[in-house]
Amino acid sequence: MKRIIFCAAALALITACGNRQQELVIGDPVYTGEQSIIEVNEPSTPNCPPYVVVSNPEVDLSAFPVDEEGYHVLFNGNEKMQGWRGYGKEGIPPRWIVEDGCIKFCGTGLGEGQTAEGGDLIFAHQFQNFILELEWKVAKGGNSGIFYLAKEIAVKAEDGSLRYEPIYLSSPEYQVLDNANHPDAFLGVDGNRQSASLYDMIPAKPQNQKPFDEWNKAKIMVYKGTVVHGQNDANVLEYHLWTPKWTDMLQNSKFSAEAWPIGFELLNNCGGAEHKGYIGIQDHGDDVWYRNIRIKIME
């Protein structure tokens, strides 16, 4: 069962959990004075905790330039990073900066242990059918990722407030990695944690990554459940969301219903009922750069 609640900034919500009611304090939405939508979900996966989907105000895509090929330019070196914000946050975390016309994450060396000054970055508009193109590079031994169809998901913390779950629990991940120098490249199965792979599920073949400190091209197409990853002008994998095979892949990954119930619940239904979500880039603790980010809407 799902209930939809409209809330203004700093509104205290009351949501049922089992036979009890718990006050949940929601922070300011992206733009002060506008509303957020909180969808309260009771999961179908055993042992998955109750969670909420927070849909904050979105940017107007028509405010972003369209290039000669029909792509909306989401980042072209603008110092203000218009349209971007932290996942579960109001503004841009300080460790994400613009450097030489690129979005850069200034590494902490903490891996997935994100600091208050870091965290993942999302573009504040939810996309459904699209082609996303960008370029990326990592420092030696670097790790990051590109997310798509992501949702902002929260569960109750011990003090009763909402705590955001990691973005990768609701979003497929296009892996960004220095294959030669990061240990994750040698884990998983058949290279399914190397660059351009669907992380921990499908390897990118051919594996045509360029070395650290060199620019790689990434391309992600999502169209009515069909997903294609491209790397350096070659298509390297294809899969199909919301199918029995997709469910089987999840069950054979680190996101299985038994190993990670909330991850399975969210990824098995990624994009929610409308099959749409945010694109994002990952803070994995290492220096990483992104540039020339653009997206074409496919009707």
N, C-alpha and C positions, 0 to 999 in steps of 0.2 A: 504494500500500500504506500502511496506517496501523497504528501500534503504539500501545498505551495503556500509560502508565507511571504508577503511583501514587507520590507523593512526599510526605514530610513537610517541615517548614520547613527551609530552607537545605540541602536535600539536593542532592548533586552527581549529575547524570544523565549517563549515557553514551548517546549516540545516534549512529547510523550516518549518514554523509553520503558517498555514493558508496562508494569502497572504504576510506575512512578512518573512524576513530572519534574523536569529539571530545568532551571533557568540557564539559558545559554546566552552569553554576551557576544554580540557581533560587532566587530570594529567598523570603522568608516569605510564606505564603498570607495571606488576609485575616484569618483568626482563628488565633492562635498555637496550635500543637498539633494542628490539624486537617489533613486531607490536601488536596492539589491533584491534579487529573488532567491529565496532559500527553499530548496526542494528537500523535504525530509523523507528519507528512504528507509524502508525496512527490507533488508537484503534477503535473497532467496538461498544464498550459499551458506551451508552449515558453519557455525562458529565465526561468521563474519559479523563484526560489530555494526550497530546502526550508524549511519553516516548521513551527512548533508552535502548537497551540491550547491555551491555558492556561485550565483551568476551575477557578477558586477556589471555596471554600465560599460558599454563597448564604444570604441571610437567609430566615427563615421568614415567608412572606407573611401567615400567620394572625396574626402579631403586630401587623399594621397595621390600623387601623380601617376598617370598611366603611360607606360613607354610605348614605343612604336610597335611592339609585338603584343600589346594588350595586357601586359602585366602591371599590377599595382606595385609601386616601389615602396617597400616597407622600411627600408633603410638604405640611404645613399651617402652616408658620411655626416649626416646632420648631428651637430653637437648635442642637441637636446634629446635625441632618441625619441622623437615624437611617436606616440602610440604604444610605447613599450613600458612595462612596469614589472616589478617583482611578482613572482607567483605567491598569492596570498598576501600581497602587500599593496600599499597605496602608491608608492613611488618606485624609483629605480635604486636598488641596493648600491652602496658606494663602491663596491669592488667591480661593478660593471661600469666601464668608462668608454669614451670614444678616443681612439688613438690612431693617428694617420688615416682617418677616414674609415676605420674599422670599429666594430663593437668588440671590446676586449674584456675578458674576465681576468683580473689580477689574482693569480693563484695564491692559495694559502698553504698548500702542502698537506691539507687535512683530508684529502680524498672526499668521500661522501659526507664527512663531518662538517656540514656547512656552518658558518658563523653568522651572527646577526647582521654583519655588513655584506654578506653574500646571499646565496640562494639562487634559484633558477629564475630566468627572465622569460616573460611571455609577451606576445603582441596582443593587445586588448581588443580582439575581435575574434569571433568564433566562425570557423570556416567548415564547409561541408564537402563539396567537390572542388578540387583545385589541383594545380601544379605549382609546387614550391621549388624555387631555385635559389641557391646561395653558394658562396665560397667559404671555406674554412681552412685554418691551419692550427697546429698545436705545437707547443714547445716539446723538447725531447721527453719522452715518457708520458706525454699528456693524454688526458681522457676527458671527454665531454659527450654530448649527445644532442640530437634534435628530436623534439617531441611534436606530435600532431594528434588532433582530435582529443586534446587534453581537457580535463575539467578541474575546477578547484574544489577539492574534496576535503571535508573536515569531519572529525569525530570528537566526542567529548573527552576532555582532559580530566584528571582526577579532581581538579578544583571546580569542575562543572562548565568551564569555558570551552570554546571550540579550539581544537588544535588541527592545523592543516596536515594532511597526509602527504607524503612525497608525490610529486607530479607523475613519476614513472609508474605509479600504481593504477593510473587511469589512462595512460597514454602509451601507444606503441613508441619504441625508441629506435631511431636511426643512429647507429653507433658512430661516434667520432673518437678516433684513437690513433696513437702512434703504435702501429702493429709491431714494429721491430723492437720497441723498448718498454712497452707496458705489459705486465704479466697477464692482464686480462685477455690478451691476444692468444694465449696458450691454454686458456681455460674453456669451459663450455664444451661443445661438441662440433667437430669439423669446422672450426673457425667461426662459429656463430656469435662470437663476441668481438670480432675484428671490424674494422671500419666499414660503414655502409650496410652492415648486417642488420636484420631485425633482431635486436639484442636478445641473446640467449635462446633464439628460436630458429632463425634461418640465416645461413652464411651468405655473404656476398660472393658471387662467382660470375666473372673472373674477379679476383682480388687485385685491383689495379691501383691501389693507393699510392700516392706520392709521399716521400719521407717527411719527417717532422721539419718544421720551418718552411715548407713549401705549400703553396695553395692547392687545395683540392676542390673540385666542383661537386656539389650535392644536388640531387633532384629527387623530389618525392611527388608522385601522382596518387591522388585518392579520388576514385570515381565510383560511386554506388557500390562500395565495398571492395572493389579491386584496388590493390595498392602495389605500386612499382617503385623500387629504389633504384636510383642511378648514381654512378660515381665516375667522374672524369669522362663524361660523354658516352658511357656504356651502361645499359640496363643490367643490373646485377642480381635482382631478385624480384619475384612477384608472389603475392598471396592474396587471400580473399577473406575479408572480415565477416563476422556474423554468420558463419557456416559451421557445420559439424567438424570440419577439418580444423578450423580456427580453434574451436573448443579443445580438440585433441592436442593441438600444439601447445596450448596453455597448460594442459594437464601434464605434458611431458617437459615442462620448463620449471624454472624456479618460482613461477607464479601459479602453480597448481592449487586446486581448491584445498588440498590437505596442507600444503606447505605455507601458503599465504592466502587465506580465504578472502580478504578484502581485495587483494590484487586480482585474484581470479574473478571475483564478482564484478569489478569495475572494467577490467580488460575484456571480459567476455561480452560486455555490453558497452564497449568503448564508444564515446560520442553520445551516449544516452539515447533517449527515444528519438531525437531529431538527427542522430548520427552526425553531429558537428561538435567542434571544440577548438581550443586555442592551439597555436603553434608556440613552441618554446625552445630555449637553448639552456644547456645544463651547466650548473656550477658543480664540477667534480673535484674542485680543489686545485686544478692545474691551469697554467696560462693557456688561453685559447682565444683565437680571433675569428670574427665573422664579418663578411662584407657582401655588398651587392645582393641584398635580400629582396626578392620580388616574388609575387604570387599571381597566378592567373585563375580567375574563377571559371569553373566549368559548369554550365547549366544542365 
